[in-house]
Amino acid sequence: MSAVAPDGRKMLRLEVRNSQTPIERKPEWIKTRAKMGPEYKQLQQLVKGEGLHTVCQEAGCPNIFECWEDREATFLIGGDQCTRRCDFCQIDTGKPQALDRDEPRRVGESVVTMDLNYATITGVARDDLEDGGAWLYAETVRQIHTLTAEREAGATKVELLIPDFNAEPEQLAEVFSSRPEVLAHNVETVPRIFKRIRPGFRYERSLEVITRAREAGLVTKSNLILGMGETREEVSEALQDLYDAGCELITITQYLRPSVRHHPVERWVKPMEFVELKDEADAIGYSGVMSGPLVRSSYRAGRLFQQAMDARGAAAGTVQAARAV
């Protein structure tokens, strides 16, 4: 008898194999305290009252209290069905619905209503579309910038977390032309296990996306998830690879298994190792680093962006000083 997933479909062989390993017991350091400040409470009431939807709530992110206190939130675009399957990701794989061309405007209006300082936009891979969804991502950035242009505290800054668009030049050019404050593409894991964890992506192609974004003048960012079978040495090598590709900002986090169908947790990384990895990434030359068991790629995103801006400003000042000599 074939195994059946909770959504009623036949489970993939990989999912059947994964499900043979029970959900792991989390160590004591995988916990957070709810600190509900005034900004968080205001946003919570607003989102509930207006019927808005954010990834922060729907994914049960442990950092929602801190991010909302900074008036930062994350939105998912492109639907709830991804055309690719990564073994760590809780988003379903399947045939997406038709493109909703009004979605960028609605997301922009949600950002206005929430009066956000910083919005992270992420989404599913849309290989079913001729442009891979490039217009959708770009238009969402344009709508947010346009609709918040007159905001008293300044236009909302946008971080765009994209799939690789198969590194197609025209699709990347469309996305880059929207000029998000940060262009993020998450590599997530190391070369040796990359194909097993992310079969629809390629490690070198992901590095190429980051390089092209940096060449386009955008602030670049990526993420590494630990605990999926990588070694400590491989993490160091991946950090160097990303930096050499042009990555300025990096987040490093612990893998938390979404369900029994997903890749088992291979190891629980102790907090001290995250501290060591932050020190290592700082020494490599990253402009900003967030490293910890409960860090997520959009955690304190606005603060990381500011660190990148400060680093770029310092670098520009150094160049000008050298020229003046």
C-alpha positions in Angstrom: 0.0 0.0 0.0 1.4 3.4 -1.0 2.1 5.9 1.8 -0.2 9.0 1.7 0.8 12.5 2.7 -1.5 14.7 4.9 -2.8 16.5 1.8 -4.0 13.3 0.3 -1.4 12.8 -2.4 1.0 9.8 -2.7 4.2 10.4 -0.8 7.4 10.6 -2.8 10.0 7.9 -2.2 12.2 10.4 -0.5 9.4 11.4 1.9 8.7 7.8 2.7 12.4 7.3 3.6 12.4 10.5 5.7 9.3 9.4 7.5 11.1 6.4 8.9 13.0 8.7 11.2 10.8 10.1 14.0 10.7 13.9 14.7 13.7 14.7 16.8 13.5 16.1 20.4 14.8 19.7 20.4 17.6 20.6 22.8 17.0 23.1 25.6 18.5 26.0 23.8 15.9 25.8 21.0 13.5 28.2 22.7 12.6 31.8 22.8 10.7 34.1 25.1 7.8 36.2 23.9 8.5 39.9 24.5 5.5 41.8 23.4 6.4 45.5 23.0 4.1 48.3 22.0 4.9 48.2 18.3 4.3 44.4 18.2 0.9 44.8 20.0 -0.2 47.5 17.6 0.8 45.5 14.5 -0.9 42.4 15.9 -4.2 44.3 16.4 -3.9 45.9 13.0 -3.1 42.7 11.1 -6.0 40.9 12.8 -8.4 43.7 12.3 -7.6 44.2 8.6 -7.4 40.5 7.8 -3.8 40.7 6.6 -1.5 37.8 6.1 2.3 37.6 6.8 4.7 34.7 6.7 5.7 35.8 10.2 2.4 34.6 11.6 1.6 31.7 9.3 5.0 30.1 9.7 4.9 30.6 13.5 8.3 32.4 13.3 9.9 32.6 16.8 11.3 36.0 16.0 8.0 37.7 15.2 8.1 39.7 18.5 11.4 41.3 17.7 10.8 41.9 14.0 7.4 43.4 14.5 8.8 45.6 17.2 11.1 47.0 14.5 8.1 47.3 12.2 9.4 44.6 9.8 7.5 41.8 8.3 7.7 39.1 5.6 5.3 38.3 2.8 5.0 35.3 0.5 4.0 35.8 -3.2 3.3 33.6 -6.1 0.9 31.2 -4.3 1.3 28.3 -2.0 2.5 25.7 -4.5 6.1 25.6 -5.6 7.3 24.0 -8.8 10.4 22.7 -7.0 10.9 20.6 -3.9 13.6 21.3 -1.3 13.9 18.6 1.4 13.8 21.2 4.3 11.0 23.4 3.1 7.4 23.3 4.4 5.9 24.8 1.2 4.0 22.3 -0.9 5.2 21.2 -4.3 2.6 21.0 -7.1 1.0 22.8 -9.9 0.5 26.5 -9.0 -2.6 28.4 -9.8 -2.7 31.1 -12.5 -0.6 34.2 -11.9 -2.4 36.8 -9.8 -1.4 40.1 -11.4 -3.1 42.1 -8.7 -1.1 40.5 -5.9 1.8 43.1 -6.0 -0.7 45.9 -5.4 -2.3 44.1 -2.5 1.0 43.3 -0.9 2.0 47.0 -1.3 -1.3 48.1 0.4 -0.7 45.7 3.3 2.8 47.2 3.7 1.2 50.7 3.8 -1.5 49.6 6.2 1.1 48.1 8.6 3.3 51.2 8.2 6.4 49.0 7.8 9.9 50.3 7.9 11.2 47.2 6.1 9.4 44.4 4.2 10.9 41.1 3.1 9.3 39.6 0.0 9.8 36.0 -0.7 8.0 33.5 -2.9 7.7 30.2 -4.6 9.6 29.1 -7.7 7.3 29.5 -10.7 8.9 27.5 -13.5 5.5 27.1 -15.0 5.6 30.8 -16.1 7.5 32.0 -19.2 9.4 34.5 -17.2 9.7 32.3 -14.1 7.8 34.8 -12.1 10.3 37.6 -12.6 7.7 40.3 -13.3 5.7 39.3 -10.2 8.8 39.8 -7.9 9.8 43.0 -9.6 6.4 44.5 -9.6 5.9 43.8 -5.9 9.0 45.8 -5.2 7.9 48.6 -7.5 4.4 48.8 -5.8 5.9 49.0 -2.3 8.3 51.7 -3.3 5.6 53.7 -5.1 2.9 53.3 -2.5 5.2 54.3 0.4 7.1 57.1 -1.4 5.3 59.7 0.7 5.5 57.9 4.0 6.5 60.3 6.8 9.2 58.0 8.1 10.6 57.4 4.6 9.7 54.9 1.9 9.6 51.3 3.1 12.8 49.4 2.3 12.4 46.1 0.5 14.4 42.9 0.7 13.7 40.6 -2.2 14.4 36.9 -1.5 14.3 35.2 -4.9 14.7 31.7 -6.5 17.5 31.4 -9.0 15.4 32.0 -12.1 17.8 29.4 -13.7 20.2 32.3 -13.8 18.4 33.5 -17.0 19.9 37.0 -17.8 16.6 38.5 -18.9 14.7 37.3 -15.9 17.4 38.5 -13.5 17.6 41.8 -15.2 13.8 42.3 -14.7 14.2 41.6 -11.0 17.3 43.7 -10.6 15.6 46.7 -12.4 13.1 47.0 -9.5 16.0 48.0 -7.3 15.2 46.3 -4.0 17.4 47.6 -1.1 18.6 44.0 -0.6 18.7 41.2 -3.2 18.8 37.8 -1.3 19.2 34.4 -2.7 19.7 31.6 -0.2 22.2 28.9 -1.0 21.1 27.1 2.2 23.6 24.2 2.2 27.1 23.0 1.2 28.1 21.5 -2.2 28.5 17.9 -1.2 24.8 17.5 -0.1 23.3 20.3 -2.2 21.8 18.1 -4.9 20.2 15.8 -2.4 18.7 18.7 -0.4 17.9 21.1 -3.2 17.5 18.9 -6.4 15.9 21.7 -8.4 18.8 24.1 -7.8 22.6 24.1 -8.5 25.2 25.4 -6.1 27.3 27.2 -8.7 24.2 28.6 -10.3 23.1 30.1 -7.0 26.6 31.7 -6.5 26.2 33.1 -10.0 22.9 34.8 -9.1 24.6 36.5 -6.2 27.5 37.6 -8.3 25.2 39.1 -10.9 23.2 40.9 -8.3 26.4 42.4 -6.8 27.5 43.5 -10.3 24.2 45.2 -10.7 25.0 47.3 -7.6 22.6 45.7 -5.3 23.3 44.8 -1.6 23.5 41.0 -1.6 22.5 38.5 1.0 22.3 34.7 1.5 21.6 32.1 4.2 23.1 28.8 5.4 21.0 26.2 7.3 23.0 23.9 9.6 22.1 20.4 10.7 21.3 18.7 7.4 24.5 16.6 7.1 27.2 19.2 6.5 30.5 19.2 8.3 32.0 22.2 10.2 34.8 22.5 7.6 32.2 22.5 4.7 30.4 25.4 6.4 33.6 27.4 6.5 34.2 26.7 2.8 30.7 27.7 1.9 31.1 31.0 3.8 34.2 31.7 1.7 32.5 30.7 -1.5 29.6 33.1 -0.9 31.9 35.9 0.0 34.0 35.4 -3.1 30.8 35.4 -5.2 30.0 38.9 -3.8 27.7 38.2 -0.9 27.7 41.0 1.7 25.3 39.8 4.3 24.9 36.3 5.7 22.5 34.6 8.1 23.3 31.2 9.7 20.7 29.1 11.3 19.7 25.7 12.7 17.5 23.4 10.6 14.2 22.7 12.3 12.3 19.8 10.6 8.8 20.9 9.5 7.3 17.4 9.5 8.2 13.7 9.4 8.2 13.8 5.6 11.2 16.2 5.6 14.9 15.6 5.9 15.8 14.4 9.4 17.9 16.7 11.6 21.5 15.3 11.4 22.8 17.4 14.3 21.9 20.1 16.8 24.5 22.9 16.5 25.4 24.3 19.9 25.1 28.0 20.5 28.9 28.4 20.9 29.5 27.1 17.3 27.1 29.8 16.0 29.2 32.4 17.9 32.3 31.0 16.3 30.8 31.1 12.9 29.8 34.7 13.3 33.4 35.6 14.3 34.6 33.6 11.3 32.3 35.4 8.9 33.2 38.7 10.3 36.9 37.9 9.8 36.2 36.8 6.2 34.9 40.3 5.5 31.1 40.1 5.5 29.4 43.5 6.2 26.7 41.9 8.4 26.2 38.5 10.1 23.3 37.0 12.1 24.2 33.6 13.4 22.1 31.6 15.9 19.8 28.6 16.4 16.6 30.6 15.9 17.9 33.1 13.4 16.0 33.1 10.1 17.0 34.7 6.9 14.8 37.7 7.4 15.7 38.1 11.1 16.6 41.7 12.0 16.8 42.3 8.2 16.7 46.1 8.5 19.6 46.2 10.9 21.7 44.0 8.6 20.9 46.2 5.7 22.1 49.2 7.6 25.4 47.4 8.4 25.9 46.9 4.7 25.2 50.6 4.0 27.7 51.6 6.8 30.3 49.3 5.3 29.8 50.6 1.8 30.0 54.2 3.1 33.2 53.4 5.0 34.7 51.7 1.9 33.8 54.7 -0.3 35.4 57.1 2.3 38.6 55.1 2.3 38.8 55.2 -1.5 38.2 59.0 -1.6 40.8 59.5 1.1 43.3 57.4 -0.9 42.6 59.4 -4.0 43.2 62.6 -2.1 46.7 61.6 -1.1 
